[in-house]
Amino acid sequence: MSLDKNDYYGKDVAEAIKKACENLGVPQENLDIEVVETGSNGIFGLIRKKARIRVQIKPPVKEAIEIFAVDFQSSEIIEEEQQQETELESVEANPRPKKVRDDDDEEEDELLAEAELEGDASPESIEIVKEELLRIVELMGFPSTLEVQATGLAVICTLRGEFEENLAGPEGKVLDSLQYILRKILSRKVQERLRISINVGAFREKRLEELKIKAAELAALVKEDGKTQVLPGLNPSERRIIHMFFQEDKEIRSRSVGDGLFKKILIYKPGKGNRPSSGGRKRTQGKGRQGKTGPKNNRES
């Protein structure tokens, strides 16, 4: 569906809106309308200025959520790229212990632990979860069946049906966005601090297995040539699993890089001399020649 904006004119705003609805074949409630000119009768009614509106068709809920997923991910990736250089430098300067975590990962663990200890979700809250999630997927055009399992305040929702692939989206980004939206809605509608997780069929389990396989392949490359490898754009739950996956491997370390929900994971060899690559940027050799201090410093690090 086109999201282009078009201008329409009429003797007043109401007539311009009517023309837009007739031309686009949609009701007024499906339009985003910006009034550019309200119109006027002019001097003695002789020089009339027409009303002018700028119109855009609202995307359906399904498309809106997909757009949200892409925009949300893109903004996080931009922030990650801006801070990646600084984070990579800190890996060399401050070697971490085997299990390297970030604040979001630890906060996720704490929230899950709290959710299991702070009592049980009420039947009324569970019913609201069901109603809101089923309403969203229905509006998206992907009606599904829903299974809900609650442990304390941790609530796992599993959607099933013929639209599982659509609801998951590329690399689970639509599913992550759907989960984010549902959490925001429920934070206003229920009293308990529910910890909501959404799955589609067995998507989460399959994706984690695929990520483990990919992580093992990248780790093998790191062990072979010593070059840092990257797993891109993982949510906190996925990052936690990957960090745990490398916990017992003494030859490999993992580190989250970036800000926001989706972060990359660096996979690299421990040791001061094994600096993760910063995207191919080379240091100038001028400073190394000055006073012949460069090679000496490199040997010491």
Stockholm file with secondary structure:
# STOCKHOLM 1.0

chainA/1-301         MSLDKNDYYGKDVAEAIKKACENLGVPQENLDIEVVETGSNGIFGLIRKKARIRVQIKPPVKEAIEIFAVDFQSSEIIEEEQQQETELESVEANPRPKKVRDDDDEEEDELLAEAELEGDASPESIEIVKEELLRIVELMGFPSTLEVQATGLAVICTLRGEFEENLAGPEGKVLDSLQYILRKILSRKVQERLRISINVGAFREKRLEELKIKAAELAALVKEDGKTQVLPGLNPSERRIIHMFFQEDKEIRSRSVGDGLFKKILIYKPGKGNRPSSGGRKRTQGKGRQGKTGPKNNRES
#=GR chainA/1-301 SS CCCCCEEEEESSHHHHHHHHHHHHTSCGGGEEEEEEECCBCCGGGTSCBCEEEEEEECCCHHHHHHHHHHHHHHHHHHHHHHHHHHHHHHHHHSCCCSSCCCHHHHHHHHHHHHHHHSCCCCHHHHHHHHHHHHHHHHHTTCCCEEEEEEETTEEEEEEESTTHHHHHCGGGHHHHHHHHHHHHHHHHHCSSCCEEEEEETTHHHHHHHHHHHHHHHHHHHHHHHCCCEEEEEECHHHHHHHHHHTTTCTTCEEEEESSSSCEEEEEECCSTTCCCCCSSCCCCSHHHHGGGCHHHHHHHC
#=GC SS_cons         CCCCCEEEEESSHHHHHHHHHHHHTSCGGGEEEEEEECCBCCGGGTSCBCEEEEEEECCCHHHHHHHHHHHHHHHHHHHHHHHHHHHHHHHHHSCCCSSCCCHHHHHHHHHHHHHHHSCCCCHHHHHHHHHHHHHHHHHTTCCCEEEEEEETTEEEEEEESTTHHHHHCGGGHHHHHHHHHHHHHHHHHCSSCCEEEEEETTHHHHHHHHHHHHHHHHHHHHHHHCCCEEEEEECHHHHHHHHHHTTTCTTCEEEEESSSSCEEEEEECCSTTCCCCCSSCCCCSHHHHGGGCHHHHHHHC
//
